[in-house]
Amino acid sequence: MYRLHLAAVCLLALCGLAGSGELSGVTMPDTIMVDDGTLVLNGMGQRKKMWVEVYVGGLYLPARSADAGQILASEGPWRLTMHFLHKKVDKEKLDGAWMDGFRNNSPDILTSHPGDIERFLSCFPDIFKGQEVTLTHLPATGLHVAVAGETKQLFAPGVFPKAVLAIWLGPQPPSEDLKKGLLGIS
């Protein structure tokens, strides 16, 4: 009986931690308002390169889902927030990471939307510790890119915003741990 009680207490504690919205000292709200609707924090994950903590990402959706395919197929709103932890991420390295993400998860986008890729890359300067990048998809207007609170570009709804989200949720994300975190999978 004692073991059963202890197991129940541990399970409740783990469930409480899963929705806490805190990772590596970065706190993200459980819900956000976007375009007159509420999005919920689906999950958080950390991008590490070797031993370097690069950023903590949080994925917001209309309803929680651990199904990457379903999320990518959806036409609904979403937001991906990246809170940078590293002192400085050079534009060249960031551009290389974006291109790797497109190549690994949506290779057709490289030839079908080269202008969008060029505009997307132009959004990002060097990123410093504490700055945030937000990628917000709204069905009516498309993908909104903001860096350090400043809106940079808007991309039409359709294929390109899905290719951007596939960088994290596609078959070859920056890391499996990051993908699992964003999907809310422990």
C-alpha positions in Angstrom: 0.0 0.0 0.0 2.8 2.4 0.9 4.5 1.8 -2.5 1.3 2.4 -4.3 0.8 5.7 -2.4 4.4 6.7 -3.1 4.0 6.0 -6.8 0.8 8.1 -7.0 2.5 11.0 -5.3 5.5 10.8 -7.7 3.2 10.6 -10.7 1.3 13.7 -9.6 4.5 15.6 -9.1 5.8 14.7 -12.6 2.5 15.7 -14.2 2.8 19.1 -12.4 6.3 19.6 -13.7 5.4 18.8 -17.3 3.2 21.9 -17.7 5.3 24.3 -15.6 6.6 26.4 -18.6 10.1 26.6 -17.1 13.3 25.1 -18.6 17.0 26.1 -17.9 15.9 29.2 -16.1 13.6 30.4 -18.9 9.9 30.7 -18.1 7.2 30.8 -20.7 3.5 31.4 -20.0 1.1 28.5 -20.1 -1.1 30.4 -22.5 -0.8 33.4 -24.9 -3.3 35.5 -26.8 -2.7 35.6 -30.5 -5.0 37.2 -33.0 -8.0 37.1 -30.7 -7.4 33.5 -29.8 -5.7 31.6 -27.1 -2.7 29.3 -27.7 -1.5 26.8 -25.1 2.1 25.9 -24.4 2.5 22.5 -26.0 6.0 21.9 -24.8 9.5 23.3 -24.3 12.9 22.0 -25.4 16.5 23.1 -25.4 18.8 23.5 -28.4 22.3 22.5 -27.4 25.3 22.4 -29.8 27.9 20.1 -28.2 28.0 21.4 -24.6 26.8 24.9 -25.5 23.2 25.9 -24.5 22.0 27.9 -27.5 18.3 28.5 -26.8 15.1 27.3 -25.1 12.2 26.9 -27.5 8.5 26.8 -26.7 5.8 25.7 -29.1 2.2 27.2 -28.7 -0.8 25.5 -30.4 -4.6 25.9 -30.1 -4.6 22.5 -28.3 -1.8 20.3 -27.0 -0.6 17.5 -29.4 2.3 15.1 -29.4 1.7 14.2 -33.1 4.2 16.1 -35.2 2.5 15.0 -38.4 -0.8 16.3 -37.3 0.7 19.6 -36.2 2.5 20.1 -39.5 -0.7 19.2 -41.5 -2.8 21.7 -39.5 -3.7 25.1 -41.1 -4.3 26.6 -37.6 -2.3 29.1 -35.7 0.9 28.4 -33.9 3.9 30.2 -32.3 7.4 29.1 -31.8 9.4 31.2 -29.4 13.2 30.8 -29.0 14.8 32.4 -26.0 18.5 32.6 -26.6 20.9 31.6 -23.8 24.3 31.8 -25.5 26.1 35.1 -25.3 26.1 35.6 -29.1 24.9 33.5 -32.0 26.5 34.9 -35.2 24.2 35.5 -38.2 26.3 33.2 -40.4 25.9 30.3 -37.9 22.2 31.0 -37.6 21.8 31.1 -41.4 23.6 27.8 -41.7 21.3 26.2 -39.1 18.2 27.5 -40.9 19.5 26.1 -44.2 20.4 22.8 -42.6 16.8 22.7 -41.2 15.3 23.3 -44.7 17.6 20.8 -46.4 17.0 18.1 -43.8 13.2 18.5 -43.5 11.8 20.3 -46.6 14.3 20.0 -49.4 11.8 20.9 -52.1 11.4 24.4 -50.5 15.0 25.2 -51.6 14.0 25.3 -55.3 10.3 26.1 -55.0 10.7 29.2 -52.6 14.2 30.6 -52.9 13.0 34.2 -52.6 11.2 33.4 -49.3 14.3 31.7 -48.0 16.4 34.7 -48.8 13.9 37.1 -47.2 13.6 34.7 -44.1 17.4 34.7 -43.7 17.5 38.5 -44.0 15.4 38.7 -40.8 18.1 37.5 -38.6 21.1 39.6 -37.4 23.5 38.3 -34.7 21.3 37.2 -31.8 22.4 37.9 -28.2 21.7 36.3 -24.8 18.3 37.1 -23.6 16.8 38.0 -27.0 13.8 36.2 -28.4 12.8 35.2 -31.8 9.1 34.5 -32.4 7.7 32.8 -35.4 3.9 33.2 -35.4 1.6 31.6 -38.0 -1.9 33.0 -38.4 -4.1 31.3 -41.0 -5.4 34.5 -42.5 -2.0 36.3 -42.9 0.8 33.8 -42.7 4.0 33.6 -40.9 5.1 36.7 -38.9 8.8 36.8 -37.9 9.9 39.0 -35.0 13.4 39.4 -33.5 13.9 41.0 -30.1 10.3 42.3 -30.3 10.6 43.9 -33.7 8.5 42.5 -36.5 10.8 41.7 -39.5 8.8 40.0 -42.2 5.5 38.4 -43.2 5.3 35.3 -45.3 2.1 34.2 -47.1 0.1 31.2 -45.7 0.9 27.9 -47.2 3.9 25.8 -47.9 6.7 28.1 -46.6 5.4 28.5 -43.0 5.0 24.7 -42.8 8.6 24.3 -44.0 9.8 26.6 -41.2 7.9 24.6 -38.5 9.2 21.4 -40.0 12.7 22.5 -39.1 11.8 21.4 -35.5 9.1 18.9 -36.1 10.3 17.2 -39.3 12.1 13.9 -39.6 15.6 15.5 -38.9 15.2 18.2 -36.3 18.2 20.0 -34.8 18.0 17.4 -32.0 15.5 14.7 -31.0 15.4 16.0 -27.4 14.4 19.4 -28.7 11.6 17.9 -30.9 10.4 15.8 -28.0 10.4 18.8 -25.7 8.3 20.9 -28.1 5.9 18.0 -28.5 5.5 17.7 -24.8 7.0 14.2 -24.7 9.1 13.5 -21.7 
